Amino acid sequence: MRVCCVALAVVCVVAGDPLCAQSAVPDPGRSVAATCANCHGTTGASAGVIPSLAGRPRQELVATTHEFKSGSRAGTIMPQLAKGYSDEQIELAAAWFAAQAPGK
């Protein structure tokens, strides 16, 4: 049985079968931004009192997140959440949100 599984794996790799291969994350910015969906909406266009992030300038989003992360900007949950993101993750999410259509 084990030989069969190994043989199948080898065939998949050699043949380049996309069904056998692990897919890479197509957009790492989207993956990071997905963690913001509960409050800011799935595309960054939130409803209600939470600010929309979609379509806002990337540098503005980066700067604001860094302010939350450093504690120089007050907030309810964002200061704690921002501390969990690396600088690279902040840049990726900000670029993804900036590329989205602006919210209402």
Buried (B, 14 or more C-beta within 10 A) or exposed (E): EEEEEEEEEEEBEEEEEEEEEEEEEEEBBBBBBEBBEEBBBEBBBBEEEEEBBBBBEBEEBBBBBBBBBEEEBEEEEBBEBBEEBEEEBBBBBBBBBBBBEEBE
